[in-house]
Amino acid sequence: MAAASNQPDLAPLLPHGELQALFDNIWFVQGQVKMPMRMPAKISRSMTVYKNPVNGELNLINSMRLSEQGLEALQKLGPITNVIRVGGFHGRDDLFYQRHFNAKVFAIQGQTYSRSMDAPASVDDGYMKPDVWVSQASHLPIKNCKLKIFSSSNPPEAAILIEEHDGVLVTADSLQNTPKPDKFVNFPMRIMMRGFGFWAPHNVGPGWVKFAKPRAGDIRSIMEYKFNHVLPGHGEAVIGEAKMKYNPVVSTRIKGCHE
């Protein structure tokens, strides 16, 4: 009889769309994630893929497990080398890429890996650890980028500014763009998330504000960066005039957010 494995289970494969080429060396894919709730709660999420033009390595931001066909298309772009976790509530598929592709996982200092809504007491209690802890001063394996860490967020949250194509800002839960439910959102969550204020274009993530409690000034500081596009962890890509589109909600009073 085979010995039981002590390795944690991988998160299951869920439906997703096709990789979209947005810019040179940047792709985007939308899919589904199951929330760790008793009810069948499924919403949409997004992954950004950045190919380093210097060495051809792929960097997955907001990693999403892909089907065999999706992985085949992904590997045609280059070797899957790095996974970068920016969202405190994201990261469920980091283990898949670490285990199956020996990808190096980067995570913001203080983030934990949990299968439930409640974060573990320490990183040692999580089901995995990253290979590299990242701070504001860290260098990422992405050419021409800046890292923005929202220091008041608990769990830690970040965004990556790729200083190409007039500025491409990659976010997780901070800046979202979900004007309406898409095909990856099931019926219960279409109703529940409507009352939660989730269905809105060019929005600050209401769930992030409620549970991570970032300060408004910390959120507004993102507008100090120069960007023209936003690739969010939830919703559609915002291509062109993104800073102007987010300015109305970011620059005014952010609902539920302390100054």
N, C-alpha and C positions, 0 to 999 in steps of 0.2 A: 504494500500500500504506500503510495507516494506521500511524502511528508508535506504537511500544510505549509503554504507559503506565507511568510510574514510581510510580504510586499503589499502595500495598500492597493485597493481596486482602482482601476481607471474609471473616470467618468464615462458614461456611455456615449456612443456616437449618436448625434441628433441631426435632423435635416439642415441643409444649408444650400446656398446658391452657388453660382460659379464665380471664380476669380475675375474681377474687373480690372483692367489696366487703366489707371487714372492718369499717371504721369510716367516719365522715364524712371524705371526702377521702383515704382510704387504701385501696389495692387491692393484691392479692397474686396472683402467678401462678407456677405450677411448670412446669418443662420439663426439657429434656435438654441435657447438655454432653458433648462428646467430649474426653477427656483426651489431651494430646499424647504418646501412647505408640504403639509399633509395633503392639501388639495392639489389637483393636477395643474400646476401653475407653470406655463411656458410662455416666454417672451422672446423678442428678437435681440440679437447682439451682432457685433461686427468685429472683424479682424483686419488689421493692416499689415501688409508685407512690404518690407523695404529691402532692396538688394543693394549691397554695398558695391559701388562701381569700381572700387579699387581691387577687391579680392573676389567679388562675385558671390559672397556669402549672403544667405537670406536671414533676415531678422524678423521674427513674428512678434507683433505688438498686439496685446489682447488676444492671446492664442486661442484658436478654435480647432478642435479635432475635425479633420476632414475625412470623407469616405476614401476608399481605395482609388476611385477615379479622381477625386479631388487632390489626393496626395500625389498621384501621378502627374497631374497638371502642375502642382506646386513644385515638385522636384525637377521638372523641366526648366524651371526658372533659375535653379541653382541649388547648392547644398543647403539643407536646413541646419543652420549652425547655432543660432541664438534665439532665445525667447526672452522678451522684455515685458515684465509685468508692471503696468502703471496704475491699475485700479485696485484699491483695497478690497473690493468685493468681487474681483475677477480672479482668474488664475486656475480655474478648475481643470483645464487641459494642459497646463504646463508639464505635468507629470508624464503625459502621453508622449510629448516630444522629447523630454529628457530621457525617458526609458527606451523609446523605439528609435530615436535618431541621435542619441547621445548629445542632444543640444544643450548648450550652456544656458542656465536659467538665471536671469538678472531680476531682482525684486527690490523694491524700496525698503530701506532699513525700517524694521518694525512691522512689516506686513506678515501675516500668518496665513497658513493654508488650512481651511476648515471645510467640512462637508455640511455644516449646519449654518443657521443664521447667526449663531453666536460665535465670536472669535475665541480661539483658545487663549488660555491665560498667558502663554509664552510661545515663542516660535518652536520650542522643543516639544510642545504638545500637538503641533500640526502634523498632518499626514505626510508632509515633505518639507524640505528646505531648499532654498535657491542655492545655486553655485556661487553667486556673487551678490553681496549686499550693496545697494546703491545709495549714495547720498547726493546732496545738491552739487558737490564738487566732483563727483565721479565722471569718468569718461565712458560713454556708451560706444558700442561697435557700429555706430552710424555716422557717416561722414557729414560734417557741417550741421551739427544739431546742438540744441540747448535743452536742458532738463529743468522743468518747473515742478517743484514739490510744494504742494499745499500743506504747509507746516501745521496748520490748525486742524486738519482733518484727522479723525480717528475712526477707522484705520487710515494709515497714510495713503495719500492719493497723489498722482503726478500727471503731467502731460509732457509730451515731447514735441519740440519745435524743430522741424527739418527745414533748414534755411536754404531751400531750393524752391523753384517754381513760385516765387513771391511769398513763400512761407507756408508750410503745411503743418498744421497743429494736429497732433494725434492725442486724443483724450480717451478716457474710459467712462466714468460716470459724471464728471464735472460738467462738460458741455455736451449736450445731446441734441439730436435732431429727429424727433419722432412725431411728425405732424398727425399721423393716424396709424392705427394698427396695420401691420403687414401680414403676409401669409404665415409667418412663423409664430404669431401670437394666437393662443387658443381662446375660446369664448370666455371662460371665467376671468381671464386676465384683461380681456378687452373691456370688461365692465369695471373690474376692480381698479385698474390703472387709470381709467378715465377720472374716477373720483379722486385719485391720488395726484392728478395734474400731470400725468406722464405724457399724454398725447398733445404735444405742442411742438412747433418748429423752433429751432434756434433757442433752446431752453437750457437753464441750469438744472441738472438732474435733481428732481424733488426727493427721490429716495436717498440720494447722497446727502442732501442738505438735512433731511430728517434724522438719519441714523449716524452719519459721520460728523455732523455739526461743525462744518467749516465756518470760519468767520467771513463776513461779507467783504471786508477789505482784502482778505487773502484771495478770494475769488476774483475780485476786481483787478488785482495785480496782473492777471493774465493779459489784460488789455494793454499792458506796457510792452508786450511782445509784438513784433511785426508779423502778421500772418494774413493770408488771403483765402485760405481753405481750411476746413476742419474735417477730420476723419474721426468720428465719435465711436465709442464702444457700444453705443446703442443708437440705431437709426441710420439714416441715409447720409452719404457723404455730402458735404456742403462745398461746392466748387465755385469759387469766385465771390468776392465781396463778403466773405464770412465775418470778418471783424465788424463790419458795419451792421450785419444782420444780427449778431449777438449783442451788440452794444446796448440796445434798448433794455434788455432784461438784466444785463450784468451791471450797467451803470446806475440803475434805479434800485429801490428797495427790493431785496431778494426775499421772497416770502419764506418765513420760518427761519431766517438766518440772522444771527446776532452780528451787530456791527463790530 
